[in-house]
Amino acid sequence: MKFLFPSRACHRVLGALAVLAAIARLAVAAEDSCITCHEHQKQREAFLNSAHAQAGVTCRDCHGGDGKLKDETAHTAAGFQRPDNKKAIAAMCARCHSDVRRMNPYGLPTDQLDRYKTSKHGEQLFGKNDQKVAVCTDCHGVHDILKAKSPQSRVYPTNIPATCGRCHSDAKLMAEYKLPADVVAQYKTSYHAHMVFAKGDLSAPTCVTCHGNHGAVPPGAVQVGQVCGKCHVRQRELFEKSVHAELAKNDLFKECVSCHGNHAIQRATPALFATACSQCHRPGETKPFEVRDRVAGLLRQAGEACAAATERVRLATVLGLATDDEQLVLQQAGTQLKQLDVLQHSLSPETVAPVAKQAGELAAQTLASVAELERRERLKRLALAPVGLFLSGIALLCWLKRRQIEREEKQ
């Protein structure tokens, strides 16, 4: 057992290692003595906690110069550079991040600069020398660059909307490019954002999931379905068989965006049918609305049945009834509901109906099972009633007998 629980000696060793690691990090920055002059505390601490410092990167690795010199001559040494424009920043970062030998130990790609040049940001910077567009340091930080897996990193999934929003929520800046400045605000109202921030699902889409990160480009209307289809594979397969697919091929329908929106993505629900279909179809078109009402009705009935069964099971559990079997059946019904979330993209009542029916049947089975549990519980209580009456009668007789004895003693 002593191997399972570290001894005090082990804790001392671990503590010593932590101290040595801190000293090593300080040594990285102190190696070329840049901090002799650059004493800005926050900047120094930011660098010491960065991914670069942890990897042994020094000030000189990025800026060059001669850190052994103790005055301004350190900056006049050969190779010193302080990037004064965004092209130079991209080139400086690429000196390492395009080097296969340097990046291979960390499993990092080396084509990010090439990808960046294909992005709208890169096209503006390298094609038009636009110094207002985002470059490496705008998204990753300067001296405080952290690993992407760090929750404090600017490119961690929960931080990406804020990082992109530094520019894309700036109304004055976006006006120069004739771009909306409310895309991040819209995203925060979306179901995707709900999954990221409320549910903590880091695999849910953020800006870079759809637009890309270094090769960021806005998908065109024709490509939207393909972009969404990277995650929603089955939904796209069903859509391609639907009545809207041909319209989308002729650019008369924008696939996912037409119903769900783009940044303010709304979840597929029966309620969405009411607003989405009316955006294109007019009241005189009876057939589309008949299909809508049938599909939405099937979804709503299945959802309401499962919700009623879930609440009934919850109440029965609170009352102390053993509902393990009923909860298993509810899980099966929930699986059918999840299938309906996908199948509704077929816009086919014939495809949706069998699964909706099965979900409803499972919900009904659960309700019947809970009703039987409640009936048995009532029978148990009725069976105990005579016993209760008998015991109450005995208690009454005992009480009367005691009163009689007490009166006799008083006499």
N, C-alpha and C positions, 0 to 999 in steps of 0.2 A: 504493500500500500504506500510505502514511502516514495515510490516512484510516481504515484499519481498526484501527490500533494507536494509542491516544491518546498524545500526547506528554506530557512532564513538565509543560508549561504547562497542559494539560488537567487533569492530576491536581491541580495547584495550584488551579485554578478550582473543581474539584469539592470539594476540601478546604475552600476558602473558603466555598462555598455551604453545606456541612455546618455550619461554625462559625456562619454567619449564621442558619441554621435553629435552631441551639441557642440563640443569642442571642434570636431572635424568640420562642422558647418561653418563655424566662425573662422576656421583656418582657410576655408575656401575663399571667403571674402577678404581675409587679411593677407592672403598669399602675396598679392601684388600691392598691398597697402593702400588701395584706393580709399578705404574708409578713414585714412589719416586726414584727408582733406574733406571727403564727402561724409560728413558726420550726421546727416539728416537721419534722425532716429527711426522714423516711420518707414522711410525708404529702405534703410539698412535691414530692419526687421522684416519688411515685406520680401526683400530678396532672400534673406536667410531661410524663410519659410517656403520659398518657391520651389517648383519642380526642377528648375535649373540648378539651384544651389545643391539640392539633394543629389543631383546627377554629377556634381563636381564641376559644373560650369562656373568660370570666374568672370569678373568684370572684363578682364583683358580678352577673353574668348570672343566677346561680342564687340567691344569697343577698341581693342588693340591698345597701343601705347606701351609705356614702360612703367609698371606699377612700383618698381623699386626706387624710382626718383620721387623725392619728397616735396616737390614744388610744381609750379605750372609747367615745367619742362617735361613732365610726364605726358602732357598732351601734345607736345611738339615731336615726340618720338615717332619713328616710322610706323605707319600702320594705324595710327589713332584715327577714329572716326566717331562723330556724333551725327547720326542721320538727321538732316534738316528738311527732308521731304519724304513723302510716303513711298515713293519708288525705292528710295534708299533703304527704308525700313524693311520692305519686302525682300530686297536683295540681301540685307544683312541676316534676316531670319533664314533665308534659303541657303546661306552658306553651310549651315549644319543640316537643316531639314530637307535638303535635296541630296545629301550625302548618304548613300546606302550604308556605308561602313559605320557611320555614326548612328544612324537611326535603327539599324537592324537589331541591336541588342534590346531596344525598347519596343520593338514591334510596331514602329510608327511608319506610315507611308512616306514616300519621298517625292510624290508628284503633286504636292499641295500647291506649289507656286504655279505650275502649269495649269492646274485646275482653276486656281484663282484668276488667272489671266482670261479664262473662258467665261467667267462670271460677269454679271452686270457691274459689280464693283471693279473688277480687274479691267474690263473694257473701258470704263470711264477713266481709270487711273493711267493705264498704259497707252490707251488710244487717244485720250483727250487731256492727259495730265491733270485730271480733276483731283485736287488735294482735299476735297471734302468727303470723298467716299471712304468707306471703312477699309482698313488694312489690318494686318495681323494684330497689332497692339490695341486697336480699337475694340476688338472682341476678346482677346486673351489677356490683356493687361500689358504692362511694361516690365517693371521689375518684380511684380507680384504674380507672375504667371504660375498657375497651379495645374495639377493633373486634371484631366477632364472628369475623372471619377471622384474628385473631391467635391463634396457638397458646397464648398465655398467658391469653387471655380465659376468663372463667368459663363463657361460653356457647359455647366452641369444642367441636365434637362429642366429642372425647376427654375433656373436662372436665365435660360436662353431667351424667353420673351422679354425680360427686362433688358438684356444685353442688346437684342435687336431693336428694342424700343428706345434706346438712347438716341438713335437716329430716326427710326421710322415712326416715332411719336412726336417728333419735332416738327410742328406745323410749318414753321418758317423755312426750315431746310427742305422738307418734302415738297413745298410749293415750288421750289426752284426746279424740281424734276417732274412736276405735275403728277405727283403720287399722293394718295390719301395718307393722312397721318393718324387714322383711327384703327389701323389693322390690328395692333396689339390689343387695344381696348375691345375690339370685336372678338379676337381670339379668346380673351378671358371670359367671354359669355358662352363659349362653345362647350360641347360635350367633351371634346379633346382636353380642354383646359380643366374641366371638372375631373377627368380621370387623372390628370397629372397632379393637380394641387389638392383636391379633396380626397381622392382615393390613393394617392401616392404611387400611381402606376407610371414608372419611369420609361416604360416602353410605349406609352401613348404619344401621339404626334405632337411635336412642337414645330417652330418655324423651320428648322433645318431638316426635319423629316420629309417635308414636302418640297422645300426649295433647294435643299442641299446646303452644305456648310461652306467649304472653300470654293466650290464651283456653283455658287448660288445663282439660280436663274428662276424667274417666275414661269410656271408651266402655262403653255398656251391652252386655249379652249379645247383643242383637239386632244391634248395630252393629259388633261385633268383626270379623266377616267383611268388612264394608265398609272398615274401617280397614286391615286386613291387605291387602285388595284394592287399595289405593292403590299399593302396590309390587308385590304378587304378583297381577298382573292375570290372567294365564293360569291360574294355579292356582285362582283364584276361579271363573273361567268353567267349568272342569272340575268343580269341586265342585258348582256349581249344577245340574249334570246327573247328579250321583251319587245313590246311594240315601239318603244322609244329608241331602240338601237339604230334603226335605219335613219331616223331623224338626226341622231347624233353624228352619224357618218356624213351626212349632208350639211353639218354645221348649223342645223336648225334647233338643236337641243344640246345643252352643255353638260350632259350626263349628270354626274353627282351634284355639281354646283347648282344646277337648276332647281333641285328640290331641297338640298341640305345647306346651301350657302357655301362660301369658300373659307373665310377666316372664322366667321361665327357659325361653325358647323353644328347643326342640330341633329340630335339622335332620331333615328327612324322610329316613329311611334304612330299610333292611329290618329293622334291629334295633328301630326304633321301633314297627313293627307288632306285635311280640310283646307289648309293654307297653300300647300305646294301645288296641288292640282289646279287651283283657281288662278294661279299666276299665268298659266298658258291657256287653259280650256275655258270657254265661255258657257254661260248657263244653258244655251240652246243645244249644246253637244250632250245628248243624253247618255250615249254608250260609255264614254270615258268616266262619267260620274257614277254610272251604275256599277262599273268595275271597281271604282274607288270605294264605293259604299259597301260592296260585298267583301272586299279584302279588308278594309278597315273594320267592318263589323265582325268578321271572323277573329281578327286580332284582339279587338276589344272584348268580345265574349270570352275568349280564352284567358285573357289577362284578368278580367274581373272574377272569373270562376276560380282561378288560382289564388287571387288575392283573398277571396272569401274563405277558401279552404285554409290558407295560411293563418288568417286571423282566428279561425275556429280552433285550429290546432294549438295556437299560442294560448288561447284562453283555457283550453283543456289542460295544457301543461301547467299553467299557473294554478289550476285547481288540484293539481297533484296526480292527474291521470298519466299513465305510462303511454306516451305517444311516439315511441321510437319508430315503430313500423310505419306510422302515418307520416312521419317526417321523411322517411326514405321515399315513400310514394310522392311526396311533395317535391323532392329533389328531382325525380324523374319528370314531373310536370314542368319544373323549372327548366330542365334541359329542352323540352319541347318548345317552351317560350323563346329560348335563345335561338332555336332553329327558325322560329317564325320571324325573328328580327332579321334574319338573312333571307328567308324565302319570300318575304314581301317584295323584294326587289325584282322578282319575276313578274309582278303585277298580274299574276294569274290566280284567280280564285280556286281553280282546279288543283293547283300546286299547293296552295296554302291550306285548303280545307282539311285534308287528311291529318295533318299535324295539329291543326287547331282542334279538331275533333278529339284526337288522342289526349291533348292537354286537358280539354274539358272533361273527358272521361276519367282521367286520373284525379282531377280535382273532385269530381262527384264521388269517386271511390273513397277518397279521403274523408269527405263530409259524412258519407254513410258509415265509415269505420269509426269516426269520432262519435257519431250518434249512437252507435252500438256500445261504445265504451261508456258513454253517459247513461245509457239505459241500464247497463249492468251495475253501474255505481248507484243508481236509484234503487235497484232491486236489493242491493246489499244493505242500503240504508233502511229499506222497508223491512228486510229480514231481521235487522237489529232492533226494530221498533218494539216487538214483544219483549225482547230481552231487557230493553230499557225500561219498559213498563213494569216488568217483574221486579227488577232491581229497585225501581222507585217505590213499588209497593212494599218490599222488604224494608227499605229505609224508613218508610212511613210507620210501619208496624213497630220497628225498633224505637223510633222516636216516641210513639204513643206508650210503649212499654216503659221507657225511661221516665216519662212524665208520671206514669202510674206509680212507679217505685218511689219517685221523689215525693209524691203526695203521701204515700204510706209512711215514709220515714218521718215526715213532718208531724204526722198524727202520733 
